Amino acid sequence: MQAWIYTLIPAAAAIIGAAVAVNMRPGPVLVSAIQHFTAGVVFAAAAGEILPELKHTGSIWATLIGGSLGVAAMLGVRSLEKRVSGPVGLMAVTGIDILVDGLVLGIAFAAGAKTGILLTVALTLEVLFLGLTVANELGEGGASKRKVVGLTAALVLLLPLGALLGGPVGSLPLSVQGGFFAFGLIALLYLVTEELLAEAHETEDRPWVTAMFFAGFLLLLLIDEAIV
């Protein structure tokens, strides 16, 4: 239940992002800066929270199987992104991303409340960016502002669904939990390297934009230190 409640934060962020985007589209440099910052936050959550939990499970086979499934799932998403096009394709791929985000958040709360809260911060920024992206693409396709925000709101309903799917992980044996942690770690690393940073570098690099990655990384570390 706790993980489900926390998904309301990134869900609200996505809807707000869509509402802002339909009225004021950010420029490419600002978008790149947001992507760098978000990538830094997500990377810090993966390295500082999920990876230590995975190492403590002590199961090589669970790590191998969970990690391999994570790689297969992310490559499947990548393949789908290349094959589909148009608004329907965008909605399908974004929906899968959001469902996986919810699943990873549920897994994070299985590791502990602190881990779950920190990952909520990271995924709130990531889902906010997804809201901006969906709104921009649908807006360019001629959809009305109300329809764009409504479709975005419908998509983010997959967040609590994913969290509910990941929630029972905490009741599983520690070795089995390791497989889920490995899956979640791969999903987060894919998000950072193949989505956020890959898209961010489509715009000409500027020193202050690049520095946003490290600003995001340091911010999550500071939040981690501040949470008792």
C-alpha positions as CSV (number, residue, x, y, z in Angstrom):
1,M,0.0,0.0,0.0
2,Q,2.8,2.4,0.8
3,A,4.4,2.0,-2.6
4,W,1.0,2.6,-4.3
5,I,0.5,5.8,-2.4
6,Y,3.9,7.2,-3.4
7,T,3.2,6.6,-7.1
8,L,0.7,9.5,-6.9
9,I,3.7,11.9,-6.7
10,P,5.3,11.0,-10.0
11,A,1.8,10.6,-11.5
12,A,0.9,14.1,-10.6
13,A,4.3,15.3,-11.9
14,A,3.6,13.7,-15.3
15,I,0.2,15.4,-15.5
16,I,1.7,18.8,-14.5
17,G,4.4,18.3,-17.1
18,A,1.9,17.6,-19.8
19,A,-0.2,20.7,-18.8
20,V,2.9,22.9,-18.9
21,A,4.1,21.5,-22.3
22,V,0.8,22.1,-24.1
23,N,1.0,25.8,-23.1
24,M,4.7,26.4,-23.2
25,R,7.1,24.1,-25.0
26,P,10.6,24.1,-23.6
27,G,13.5,24.7,-25.9
28,P,16.0,21.9,-26.8
29,V,18.8,23.2,-24.5
30,L,16.5,23.3,-21.5
31,V,15.1,19.8,-22.4
32,S,18.7,18.5,-22.6
33,A,19.5,20.1,-19.2
34,I,16.5,18.4,-17.6
35,Q,17.5,15.1,-19.2
36,H,21.0,15.4,-17.8
37,F,19.8,16.3,-14.3
38,T,17.2,13.5,-14.3
39,A,19.8,11.0,-15.5
40,G,22.1,12.0,-12.6
41,V,19.3,11.5,-10.0
42,V,18.3,8.1,-11.4
43,F,21.9,6.9,-11.6
44,A,22.5,7.9,-8.0
45,A,19.4,6.0,-7.0
46,A,20.5,2.9,-8.9
47,A,24.1,3.0,-7.6
48,G,23.4,4.1,-4.1
49,E,20.2,2.2,-3.2
50,I,19.4,-0.7,-5.5
51,L,22.9,-2.0,-6.1
52,P,23.7,-2.3,-2.3
53,E,20.5,-4.1,-1.7
54,L,21.3,-6.5,-4.5
55,K,24.8,-7.2,-3.2
56,H,23.3,-8.1,0.3
57,T,21.1,-10.8,-1.1
58,G,24.1,-13.0,-1.9
59,S,22.5,-15.0,-4.6
60,I,24.6,-15.3,-7.8
61,W,21.9,-17.3,-9.7
62,A,19.1,-14.9,-8.8
63,T,21.3,-11.9,-9.9
64,L,22.1,-13.6,-13.2
65,I,18.5,-14.6,-14.0
66,G,17.0,-11.3,-12.8
67,G,19.6,-9.3,-14.6
68,S,19.3,-11.3,-17.8
69,L,15.5,-10.9,-17.8
70,G,16.0,-7.1,-17.3
71,V,18.3,-7.0,-20.3
72,A,15.9,-8.9,-22.4
73,A,13.0,-6.7,-21.3
74,M,14.8,-3.5,-22.1
75,L,16.0,-4.7,-25.5
76,G,12.4,-5.6,-26.2
77,V,11.4,-2.1,-25.4
78,R,14.2,-0.7,-27.6
79,S,13.0,-2.9,-30.5
80,L,9.4,-1.8,-30.0
81,E,10.5,1.9,-30.1
82,K,12.2,1.3,-33.5
83,R,9.2,-0.6,-35.0
84,V,6.3,1.6,-34.0
85,S,5.5,5.1,-35.0
86,G,2.9,7.8,-34.6
87,P,0.7,8.6,-31.6
88,V,-0.4,5.0,-31.0
89,G,3.2,3.8,-31.0
90,L,4.3,6.6,-28.7
91,M,1.5,5.8,-26.2
92,A,2.4,2.1,-26.3
93,V,6.1,2.6,-25.7
94,T,5.5,5.2,-23.0
95,G,2.9,3.0,-21.3
96,I,5.5,0.2,-21.1
97,D,8.1,2.6,-19.6
98,I,5.7,3.8,-17.0
99,L,4.6,0.3,-16.1
100,V,8.2,-0.7,-15.6
101,D,8.8,2.4,-13.5
102,G,6.0,1.5,-11.2
103,L,7.3,-2.1,-10.9
104,V,10.8,-0.8,-10.0
105,L,9.3,1.5,-7.4
106,G,7.4,-1.3,-5.9
107,I,10.6,-3.4,-5.8
108,A,12.4,-0.4,-4.2
109,F,9.9,-0.2,-1.4
110,A,10.4,-3.9,-0.8
111,A,14.0,-3.1,0.0
112,G,13.0,-0.5,2.6
113,A,11.1,2.8,3.0
114,K,14.2,5.0,2.6
115,T,15.1,3.3,-0.7
116,G,11.6,3.6,-1.9
117,I,11.4,7.3,-1.1
118,L,14.7,8.1,-2.8
119,L,13.6,6.2,-5.9
120,T,10.3,8.1,-5.8
121,V,12.3,11.4,-6.1
122,A,14.3,10.0,-9.1
123,L,11.2,8.6,-10.9
124,T,9.2,11.7,-10.3
125,L,11.7,13.7,-12.4
126,E,11.8,10.9,-15.1
127,V,8.0,10.6,-15.3
128,L,7.8,14.4,-15.4
129,F,10.0,14.3,-18.5
130,L,7.8,11.6,-20.0
131,G,4.8,13.8,-19.5
132,L,6.6,16.6,-21.3
133,T,7.6,14.3,-24.2
134,V,4.2,12.8,-24.7
135,A,2.5,16.2,-24.6
136,N,4.9,17.6,-27.2
137,E,4.5,14.7,-29.6
138,L,0.7,14.6,-29.3
139,G,0.5,18.4,-29.6
140,E,2.4,18.3,-32.8
141,G,0.0,15.7,-34.1
142,G,-2.9,18.1,-33.7
143,A,-4.5,16.7,-30.5
144,S,-6.3,19.3,-28.4
145,K,-4.8,20.4,-25.1
146,R,-7.5,18.7,-23.1
147,K,-7.0,15.5,-25.0
148,V,-3.2,15.6,-24.5
149,V,-3.5,16.1,-20.7
150,G,-6.2,13.4,-20.5
151,L,-4.2,10.8,-22.4
152,T,-1.2,11.5,-20.2
153,A,-3.3,11.1,-17.1
154,A,-4.6,7.8,-18.4
155,L,-1.0,6.6,-19.1
156,V,0.2,7.3,-15.5
157,L,-2.5,5.0,-14.1
158,L,0.0,2.3,-15.1
159,L,2.4,3.5,-12.3
160,P,0.3,2.3,-9.4
161,L,-0.4,-0.9,-11.3
162,G,3.3,-1.6,-11.6
163,A,3.9,-0.7,-8.0
164,L,1.2,-3.2,-6.9
165,L,2.9,-5.9,-9.1
166,G,6.3,-5.1,-7.4
167,G,4.9,-4.8,-3.9
168,P,4.8,-8.5,-2.9
169,V,8.6,-8.8,-3.5
170,G,9.3,-7.9,0.1
171,S,7.6,-11.1,1.3
172,L,9.7,-13.4,-0.9
173,P,12.9,-15.1,0.3
174,L,16.0,-12.9,0.2
175,S,17.6,-14.8,-2.6
176,V,14.6,-14.4,-4.8
177,Q,14.4,-10.7,-4.0
178,G,17.9,-10.5,-5.4
179,G,16.5,-11.4,-8.9
180,F,14.0,-8.6,-8.7
181,F,16.6,-6.1,-7.5
182,A,18.8,-7.1,-10.5
183,F,15.9,-6.6,-12.9
184,G,15.2,-3.1,-11.4
185,L,18.9,-2.1,-11.5
186,I,19.1,-3.0,-15.2
187,A,15.9,-1.1,-15.9
188,L,17.3,2.0,-14.3
189,L,20.6,1.8,-16.0
190,Y,18.9,1.4,-19.3
191,L,16.8,4.5,-18.6
192,V,19.9,6.5,-17.9
193,T,22.2,5.4,-20.7
194,E,19.9,4.5,-23.6
195,E,17.1,7.0,-23.1
196,L,17.9,10.1,-21.0
197,L,21.5,10.6,-21.9
198,A,21.2,9.3,-25.5
199,E,18.4,11.8,-26.2
200,A,20.2,14.6,-24.2
201,H,23.2,14.4,-26.5
202,E,21.2,15.0,-29.6
203,T,21.5,18.7,-28.7
204,E,24.9,20.4,-28.8
205,D,26.7,19.9,-25.5
206,R,27.3,22.9,-23.3
207,P,29.4,22.8,-20.1
208,W,26.5,23.9,-17.8
209,V,24.2,21.4,-19.4
210,T,26.6,18.6,-18.8
211,A,27.1,19.7,-15.2
212,M,23.4,19.1,-14.6
213,F,24.1,15.4,-14.6
214,F,26.4,15.8,-11.6
215,A,24.1,18.3,-9.9
216,G,21.3,15.7,-10.0
217,F,23.7,13.0,-8.7
218,L,24.9,15.1,-5.8
219,L,21.3,16.2,-5.0
220,L,20.1,12.7,-4.4
221,L,23.2,11.9,-2.3
222,L,22.5,14.9,-0.1
223,I,18.8,13.9,0.2
224,D,20.1,10.4,1.2
225,E,22.3,11.9,3.9
226,A,19.4,14.1,5.1
227,I,16.9,11.2,5.5
228,V,17.5,9.5,8.9
